[in-house]
Every structure is written in C-alpha cells, then in structure tokens.
Amino acid sequence: MSNQTYLKVSAGIAVVWVLGLLFVPPFAELVESLMLLFLSTNAR
C-alpha cells in the first residue's frame, strides 16, 4: 500500500470514528464503557 493510499484510508477511518462518537450516542456509550473497563482492569 502506498503512503498516499494509507493516508487516505487512515483519514477516512478517523472521520468516521469522530462522526460516530459525535452523532451516534449508543456507539459513544459503548466506546466509553469499553475504555473505562480497560482502564479499571489495568489500574494499579
């Protein structure tokens, strides 16, 4: 994969991710709960 293709794919995924977090509340809650679960299991 060329650098330009990789950049376009990464930018597209980032845009979809941010829009999903902003405009799809169940998706944002799922991401938040998974992050809290990860952080609570790895806390010292």
N, C-alpha and C positions, 0 to 999 in steps of 0.2 A: 504494500500500500504506500503510495507516495505521501509526502508530507502535506501537500495541499488537500488531498482526499481525507487524510487523517484529521486535519484541522477542521474541515467542513463537517465531518461526522461528529467530532467532539463538540463543536459549536451547536449543532442541531440537537444533540442529546442534552446539552446544558440548557438550551432554550426550552425544550420540552419539560425538563425537570423543574425549572423555575416556574413556568406557567402552571404546571401541575400542582406545585406547592401553593401557589397563589390562588388558583381558581377552583381547585377540587378539594374541598375540606376533608373527605374521608381519606384521600391519599396523604394529605398533610398530617392528619392524626396518626395514620399508620407509620409514617416515617418518624414522627416524634416519639411514638411509643417504642419503636424498634431502637431508636437512638438511646432512649432512657434505659431500656432493657440492657443494651450493650454496655452502657456506662455503669450501670449499677452492678452488673456481674463482674466487671473488670476493675472496680474501685478497690483501693487498698485501705 
